[in-house]
């Protein structure tokens, strides 16, 4: 599991700047994106829709905080959640795939993590976040991050990493 800490190591671009850049790339490629969010509670969708004209590239956002919501809204199998836990590669990949399957979007970004201050374990410490990027054609990839800081900092770093990953995959 590849962990990387991206907080406070360099000057982080603003969420608006990242969303604007992602929007330009999505628009250029004529594709729509959907989000599937757990620990960020819709913050990625909010950042994307803060950019004027985002209706041209943002299709919808799913806020699936509970395991039942992940299952009902994104078709994440309950046995996968039970076997791996909500904060896992398997679940976040299923969330990303569910977001494209339950929308008109071509691409998706999904996040699930332990934002804190409570809820961490030895295996899944506070700051552990899984992010997945999916495509309508069935391809999905995920990456684990270990962010530091308080709840707000972990959630913010997650939004930044999700948008940066989207930009990287569109560039």
C-alpha positions in Angstrom: 0.0 0.0 0.0 1.7 3.2 -1.2 1.3 6.0 1.3 2.3 9.5 0.6 1.9 12.6 2.7 1.3 15.6 0.5 0.3 18.1 3.2 2.6 21.0 4.1 5.4 19.8 1.8 4.8 22.5 -0.8 2.5 25.3 -1.6 -0.8 23.7 -2.4 -2.7 25.3 -5.3 -6.2 26.6 -4.5 -9.1 24.3 -4.9 -10.6 26.8 -7.3 -7.4 26.8 -9.5 -7.4 23.0 -9.5 -11.1 22.8 -10.3 -10.7 25.3 -13.1 -7.8 23.4 -14.6 -9.7 20.1 -14.3 -12.8 21.7 -15.9 -10.7 23.0 -18.8 -9.3 19.5 -19.5 -12.8 17.8 -19.1 -14.3 20.4 -21.5 -11.4 19.9 -24.0 -11.9 16.2 -24.0 -15.7 16.6 -24.1 -16.2 14.3 -21.1 -18.3 14.5 -17.9 -17.2 13.6 -14.4 -19.1 12.3 -11.4 -17.9 12.2 -7.8 -18.5 9.5 -5.1 -17.6 11.0 -1.7 -17.5 9.6 1.8 -15.0 11.4 4.1 -15.2 14.7 2.1 -19.0 14.9 2.3 -19.4 16.6 -1.1 -16.4 19.0 -0.9 -15.0 17.8 -4.2 -18.4 18.4 -5.9 -18.5 21.9 -4.2 -15.0 22.7 -5.5 -15.8 21.7 -9.0 -19.2 23.5 -9.1 -17.6 26.7 -7.7 -16.2 27.2 -11.3 -18.7 29.0 -13.6 -19.7 26.8 -16.5 -19.1 23.6 -14.6 -22.4 22.2 -15.8 -20.6 21.5 -19.1 -18.4 18.9 -17.4 -19.8 18.0 -14.0 -22.6 15.4 -14.2 -23.4 14.6 -10.6 -22.1 13.9 -7.1 -22.9 11.1 -4.8 -22.3 11.7 -1.0 -22.3 8.2 0.3 -21.2 8.6 3.9 -22.8 5.4 5.3 -22.1 1.8 4.1 -25.7 1.4 3.2 -25.6 4.6 1.0 -22.5 3.2 -0.8 -24.5 0.0 -1.4 -27.8 1.6 -2.4 -26.5 4.5 -4.5 -23.3 3.1 -6.0 -24.0 -0.7 -5.9 -21.0 -1.4 -3.7 -21.5 -5.0 -2.7 -22.2 -5.3 1.1 -19.9 -8.4 1.3 -17.0 -6.3 -0.2 -17.6 -3.6 2.5 -17.7 -6.3 5.2 -14.6 -8.1 4.0 -12.4 -5.0 3.4 -14.0 -2.1 5.4 -15.3 1.1 3.9 -11.8 2.6 3.9 -10.2 0.2 1.4 -9.0 -0.1 -2.1 -11.8 -2.6 -3.0 -14.5 -0.3 -1.7 -13.2 2.9 -3.3 -12.7 1.2 -6.6 -16.3 -0.1 -6.5 -17.5 3.4 -5.6 -15.7 4.9 -8.6 -17.2 2.3 -10.9 -20.6 2.7 -9.4 -20.4 6.5 -10.0 -20.0 6.0 -13.7 -22.5 3.2 -13.9 -25.2 5.3 -12.1 -24.6 8.5 -14.1 -24.0 9.8 -17.6 -20.4 10.6 -16.6 -17.4 9.2 -18.5 -15.0 9.6 -15.6 -15.3 9.5 -11.8 -13.4 10.2 -8.7 -14.2 8.4 -5.4 -12.9 8.9 -1.9 -13.1 7.1 1.4 -11.0 7.7 4.4 -10.5 8.2 8.1 -10.6 12.0 8.6 -10.5 11.8 12.4 -10.1 12.8 15.1 -11.6 9.4 16.0 -12.1 6.2 14.1 -8.5 5.2 13.4 -7.1 1.8 14.1 -3.6 0.3 13.8 -4.4 -0.9 10.3 -6.3 2.2 9.3 -4.9 5.2 11.1 -6.5 8.7 11.1 -5.4 10.3 7.9 -5.6 7.2 5.7 -7.6 8.0 2.6 -8.2 5.9 -0.5 -8.9 7.7 -3.8 -10.0 6.0 -7.0 -10.4 7.3 -10.5 -12.7 5.4 -12.8 -13.8 5.4 -16.5 -17.0 4.4 -18.2 -15.1 1.7 -20.1 -14.5 -0.2 -16.8 -10.9 0.9 -16.0 -10.4 2.0 -12.4 -7.3 2.7 -10.4 -6.8 3.6 -6.7 -4.1 5.0 -4.5 -3.7 5.2 -0.8 -2.6 8.4 0.9 -1.6 9.1 4.5 -2.4 12.7 5.3 -1.4 14.5 8.5 -3.2 17.2 10.4 -6.6 17.7 11.9 -10.0 16.6 10.4 -10.2 19.8 8.2 -6.6 19.4 6.9 -7.1 15.7 6.1 -10.3 16.4 4.2 -8.8 19.4 2.4 -5.7 17.4 1.4 -8.1 14.7 0.1 -9.9 17.1 -2.2 -6.6 18.5 -3.5 -5.3 15.0 -4.2 -8.5 13.9 -5.9 -8.5 16.9 -8.2 -4.7 16.6 -8.9 -5.3 13.0 -9.8 -8.1 13.9 -12.1 -5.9 16.5 -13.8 -3.0 14.1 -14.1 -5.2 11.5 -15.8 -6.7 14.0 -18.2 -3.4 15.6 -19.2 
